[in-house]
């Protein structure tokens, strides 16, 4: 049996594999003169007539590796493919690459080579992953799922604004969109962690040209209450991987969207995704309902309020965290232009966990901030 020579595999092999003795498939006898092997029922060597003797050697033949002693939640992979059975044939002189893993456990990789006629039985105990290893698996899982989870907004004319609300929402206006996709949920800390790692490794090629010099995009804040949401050495607060990333300014949001192959939504796109074409006040209808959005003491995990989905199935467009857009504020919405990175204030939409029903209305547009603004109430999502 050959084994991967890396230090990790040597340690795993030494710690994890408890072998039973090799059980011969059939007894064998050996000729003391020519040293050939024969089955147990043969008494004399057909070649030279010598009486055969019992031997510990075994006949060269295919062997099997028996993994039936493993716990049921362990997964067996052979040559990269998961097997539904736990007994594997080993062909002589053909190496077999086996990987064993389980949720929350460290994987073990071993290469076997058939060296004789026997059955190998394995009783394997995979050690628990460390908290940091488990966290990285969780981050990868959340990120992969959220990256692909986007909702389609169809092309067409949409009526936005309101004739009954704040002066900067009036009058209603009709806009046309060619259609787009928008993140179903707000960007999570798990997703942002991958971006932050790439920024540190590959530089700021995704960043806005006007962002502050030496910016590192790490979500931090000096305010005492907000420090529990601050990151440490590129790692988000533990247990909040599926919470929306907060303490990010407009330049952080812009850079992440560019890195992800997306962009920030315009104010119009955001409002279209939130209310459809029936001038509803909130993503779910015209009456505010705390059971359909998160209003509380701090952000919560994304996607927890499916009853609050917009007409297009987009979640968390009211409450939890408000969201950066790509549009600079103008008192008259029809005059608003894209924020260029230097002049003006980007619009923040959607209300947050710290807002009232009025701030969570889909047409509300009176929240705008400096692009350097960071808060536990503000995150973002992307479109493409």
Protein Blocks (a to p, Z undefined) as FASTA:
>chain_A
ZZdfbfklmmmmmmmmccdddddfbdcdddfklopacdfklmbdfknopacdddfbdcdd
dddddfklpcfkbccdeehiacfbfcdcddehiacddddddehiacdddddddfbdcddd
dddddddddfklmmmmmmmmmmmmmmmmccdddeddddedjfkbcfklpccdddddebia
ddfbdcdfklmmmmmmmmmmnojmlbcfkbcehiahiacdfbfklmmmpceehiacehil
mgccehiafklmmmmmmmnopacddfklmmmmmnojnopabfnbmbdcfklcccdfbdcd
ehilmmlpcfkopahkggjiacddfbdcdfblklpccdehlgocdddehiaakbcfklmp
mkbckbccdfkbccfkbccdddZZ
